[in-house]
Amino acid sequence: MNTSQQAWTIDSISHALPHPELRATFMREATFTDVRDLPTILDRWVQLIEDFEAGRDRVEQLRETIRQNGQLPDTYLASLLNVTEDELRADAGLSQRGAA
């Protein structure tokens, strides 16, 4: 998704957020913010979406590494999208328990 070229609306921002709790938080902020402060709030949420999308490939590569090797690469360094090893294991369909 090329988010930098997108014309953003309240609805498109809400739909682009990757989690229901983020959408709910965004809608609360957009609804209860003074109209004069709304551009700043909206810009912050658009930036969050753009940062998330920019990191999506990296997260998918990490998930694939976990699926194949069962662990993060030695070179892994957390950044804006701070995903724990347990979260990647869960997303890869692996768990810490039960493999006997």
N, C-alpha and C positions, 0 to 999 in steps of 0.2 A: 504494500500500500504506500503510495507516495503522498505523505501527509503535508509536505511543504507547499504543494500546489493546490491543496484542497481549500474550498470556501467553507469555513466552519459555521455551523449553527449550534444552538443548544442541543438539538436532537442529534446531530452528527457527532458532537463531542461525546455525548452520553453513550451512543452506540459504539464508539471507538474505544471506550474504556474496557479493559480486559477482565474486569471482575464486577459482579453485582454490587458489592459493598462500595467500590470506587464510584460506580454510577450513582448510588444513593447519596454518597457524600457530595459528589459534584452537584447533584440536583438540589440538595439542601443549601449548598453555598450559593448556587445561582439564584435560587428562589428567595433567600433571606438576606442577600447582600444589597446594600444601598446601590441604586442604579448608577450613581457616579463612580462607584468602585468596581462595577461589573467588568469593564475592560481588563483591569489588572487580574481579576479572578479568572476570566476566560483565557487570557494569555498564559497564565500559569498552568491551566489544565491542558491547553493545546501543547505546550512545551512538554508536559509529562507524557502525552500520547506520542509526540515525535521522538522523545528519548526512548520510550518503550519500544517503538517500532524499529528504531535504529539498532537496538540491542537484541532484537528477536532472533536473527540468524546466529548470533553468538550463543544464546540460550539453547537453541535447537541443536547446535553442534555439541554443546556440553551434554545435553540429554542423550544424544546418539553415542557419545563416548561412554556415558554411564551404562547404557544398554549393552554395549560391546564389552566393556572392561570391568564394569562393576564399581568403578571409582573415577574420581575427577583426575584430569591430567595433572602432572606435577607442576605445570606452568600456570595452573588456574589462579586467577586473581579476581576477587570480587570487585564489582564496581557499582554503578548506579542501580543496576538490576541485581541486587544482592540476593542470590538464590543459594540456599544451603545444599550441602551434599544430600541430606535426607530428602529434601524436596525434589531434587533431580532424580534420586532413586525411585521415589514414589511415582513421578511422572513417567519414568522409564519402565514402570511395572515391576520393579525390584523392591524387595524389602529387606530390612536388617534381620528379620526373624523368619523362621519357618523353613529355611532351606537346610534340611537334614540329610 
